[in-house]
Amino acid sequence: MTSSCFPQKTLILAAFCILFTACGGHRDKLPDLAAIDDVSRMKATFYDYLAPIVMEQNTRILKQRADLGEIRAMLEAGDSPGWFQRRSLKALAQEYEVEWDRDEPGAVADRLWRRVDVIPEDLALAQAAKESGWGRSRFAVEVNNLFGHWCYQPGCGVVPARRTASGTHEVAAFDSVSESVRRYMNNLNTHERYAPMRRLRLQRRSSDKPITGAALAPGLEAYSQRGAPYVQELLSMMSQNQALLDEATAG
């Protein structure tokens, strides 16, 4: 079961993935999943491909959270943050869409503490599978969009075939799958619609319980117009594919 503990082998694998990409690897190219006829093998290929990318992004978030924790500890001890700490705090506030207040860094840090946190691997993988048709949708293949992100600036993505005449949205285009995953996690960590998920995560943190997809999924009813049935489908996907998820995230 995926949790917030992130065993050492997972962190090692994520670090390897970062190094692999830096050395010119092509891990970010989506496999041709439509060409795989065997459903079980197709699912395993999708998870095995995407899991390292999800872990890489979570490793980045954990590093940000650790740095934020040091700043909060400094503030709680009554020490004033230096120039470097303030710059780091301001950068996090910008990334996680928290209003910056130079006179109240402690309040900024406390708000960030609820946002700068991981998205469970099993939840991210389940949503990616559901929103992209296991990586086979037009938008996944053409523009690396695995999570159904919309955008509203002309030319920001691809116009969906079923968009109404009055519609203005496009399906967002990403330069890489990694960027799609990063934006997905940032979306869950910032948008007001997903505040219920963040509250559930904070409760798990406060009671020292594992942060799992099953625990946080109920906070994502607003992700789809279908609401509760959508969440139930995510829970079913995670349950039915648990063995594949465990294997993909084991490192």
Summary of the structure (lengths in Angstrom):
residues: 251
radius of gyration: 18.8
end to end distance: 13.1
largest distance: 61.2
contacts: 748
relative contact order: 0.15
helix: 63%
strand: 3%
